[in-house]
Each structure stands twice: as structure tokens, then as C-alpha cells.
Amino acid sequence: MNAHCTERGDWPQDPTNAASNLHADCVRAVTALLERLHHSNVLDPEISDDVRALIQRHLATMDHVELLAVLRAQRDTSFSVAELMSIVRKPEKIVDVSLRALVAAALVAQLSDGTYRYSGQEDADRAAEAVVKMYNERPVTLVRLLLWSGLCFAGLALNNALLVVDYTAVTSDLSNWTTLPALAGVAILVYGLIWDSRA
């Protein structure tokens, strides 16, 4: 929790905004830490900044990567959700979530007839190519990147949830406990990245 919110009377009026601001602060701290680790050659130098950014911002699971690989391999073909479900053998909810993430990453476009087609251009396409190559040649590395990032942001999400609970439902001050999930998430991420680079 921020230092200026340690006393119960100092809580902001809107706990949701407080949680959002704390989450943003944690994300900025994690990003800055990852940049320092990258420039100090602790992290795998073969993975570019663009690829790391794509994975951390848009590719939450291997389902996202698998769908990206399918669409990029057939970039001139448009697919309906049902067709993609059949190809990747995933339920509609997973395919829909993955497609929305890929559209947000400017890698896939939704056409007027409701189908989807690969649309990555220049830098985005190069990052996607590197991710797909890693998916095919170094899947363990890719899984580990997704794992450490996922565990870290799970900790940040739990931190936000505890912050809201502390403000709305608990009479005692839990400020010391609410920061633990965020610290644990960041620690897991840093440990995982360093451990992977030395493995």
C-alpha cells in the first residue's frame, strides 16, 4: 500500500480507483525492473524487447499463441470463430478471448462479415514471427515466460482484491498484509526470469 494510505482515515473515497492506481504503480515498477534486468544482460538476450512486450501485454496463455500461429500461417484466409474452434480444438470462450487479445495487439482484424484474418504489419508482424518461431522451436522458453508473467500478475490482482476487502469489509487494518501478494508476485517473476537465464 502507498505510504500516504497507511492510516485508516487517509483512505481515498473510491477504493476501486485506489486499487487501480496501486496496480498501475506495481506494473510500472515491474516494467522498470524488467528493463534494468534486460539491459544488464540477465535476461535471455535472444528475446527482443518487442517480443517481450507482445507476450506480456497480449499473449496471456499458450492458447493465444496457438491461435496466432494458425492465423499467421494462413494470413490470406479469413476464419469464423467456429472454424477456429475446430482447428485449435478449444471452446468458444477461449477462442473469443484470444481473438480479442490479438485484435487489441493489431495482429488480427475482424472483418465486416464477422470473420477474422491475420493483419500484422511491420514491427508487429516481426514480433509475431518471433513468438511463433519460439512456439515451434523453444516452447519451454515461451511457456516459462507466460508462467512467470501470469504468476506475477495473479499476485497483483490478489493485492487489488485484498485492498478493496480491507477498505470495505474488514474493521482491522490489513495494510501490511495487502502488499504481500504484490511483493510475492514480483519476487516470483524476478526469480523465474533469472533462474531461466541461468538454466
N, C-alpha and C positions, 0 to 999 in steps of 0.2 A: 504494500500500500504506500502511496506517496506520503512523504514526511509530514506535509501540512494537514493530513487527514487522520492523524493518529488519535485524536480526541473525538469522542462520540459527538460532541457538539459541533465539530468542524465539518461534519459530513455535508456534501453538496445536496441541493434539493432533489436532484434526479439521480438515483443510484445507477440507472441504465447508462446515462452519459458518463458517470464516473467509471463504470466498468469498461465502457468503450474507450475512454481516454487512457485508462491503465493498460488495456490490451494494446492500444496503439503505441504507448511508451515501450512496452515489452517487445513488440515487433521491431521497433526502431533499434532497440538495444541489441536484439538478436542479429538483425541485419548488419549493424556496425561491427559486431563481434565476428560474424562470418567473413566480412570484408577484410578485417585485420588478419584473420587466420589464413585467408586466401593469399593475401599479398606477402605473408611471411612463409609461404610455401608449405604450410602444414597440411592443407587440403590437397587432394589429387589435382596436379596442375593440368592434367589432360581434360578436365571438365571445365569448360569455359564459363564465364560469368553469365552469358545469355542462357546457357543450358541450365545452370543452377536456378536462375530467376524463373525460367519456364516451369521447372519442376516444383519449386517452392510456391509459386503463385497459382498455378493452374492444373497441375497433374498430381492430384491427391492420392491416387491409387494406381495399381497396375492396370485396372480396367480402363482408365483414361488413356494410358499409353497404348494398350492393345487396340483400342478404337482408333486412336491417332494413326497407328501403323496401318490399319486396314484402309482408312480413308486416304492416306497419303500414297499408298501403293497403287490406288486406283483413282487418282486425282481428277480424271476426266469423267468420272461416273458419279451420278448422284444417287443417294440411297434413302429409302424411307426408314423410319425407326424400326418397323417390323423386319425389314431386310437386314438391318444391322444387328438386331436381336438374334436373328437366325445365324448370322456369320460368327459373331463372337460368343454366342450361346450364353447370353446374360439376360436377366429380366428387364422389363421396360424401364423400371425406376432407375436402375444403374446406368442403362444406356442414355436415358434422358438427362441425368445429372452430368454424365461425362460429356455429352454433346454441348450442354450449356457452358461447361468449363472451356471446351475447345472453341466455341463461338466467342467467348469472352477473351480468349487468347489470340483472336484474329487468325486462327488456323483453319476454322471451318465456317462456312456460310450456310445459313438456312435460306433455301430458295422459295420463290413465291408459291410453289406447289406443295410446300411443307417438307420437301426432301432436303438432304444435307450433302454438301460437296466440300472437299478439301480446298482451301483458299489461301494457304500460307504463302507469303511473299517475302523475298529477300532475307532479311535478318531472321524473321520468324520462321521461315522455311529452313534456313540453315540450322537453327536451334532444334527444330522438329526433326530434321535429318539426323542430327547427332543423338537425340534421345532415342529415335527408332534404332539407330545403329547400336547404341548401348543396350537397348532392349534385346536385340538379336545376338550381340556378341558378349556382352557383360551384364547379363540380367541380375546377377547377385549384387553388383555395384549399384544398379538402379533401385533394386528392392531396398537396399540398405539406406540409400538417400531418402527414399519415401518413408521408410520406417522411422528414422531419426527425426525427420521433419514432422511426421504425424504425431509422434510421442511428445515432441516439444509443444506443438500447438494444442494437443489434448490437455497438457498441463496449464497452458494459458487460458484455455476455455474453462477448465475447472476453477482456476483462480477467479475468473469473472463471475462464475456461478456462486462461489463462496462469498465474494464481495457483496453480491445482491442479498444473499441469505443473511449475512452478518448485519446488513443495514435494515432489512425488513422483518426478520423473523426471530432474531436472537437478541436477548437482553444483555448478555455479557459481551465484552469486547473481544472479537476474534481476529483483530488486526494482525497479530503475529502469525496466526495460522493461515490466513488467506493468501499470504505471499509464498508459502511453501510450495504449492503446486507449480507456480510460475518458475521459481528457482530450480525446482527439480526438473521441469521440462527443459529449461536452458542448459542445465548441467548434463542431462541425458544427451541433448543434441551435440554439445561440445565434445563430450566423451566419445560419442559414436563416431563423429567425424574424424577425430584424432586417432581413435583406435583403428578405424578403417584405413586411414592413410598409412598406418604402420603395419597393417596385417599383410 
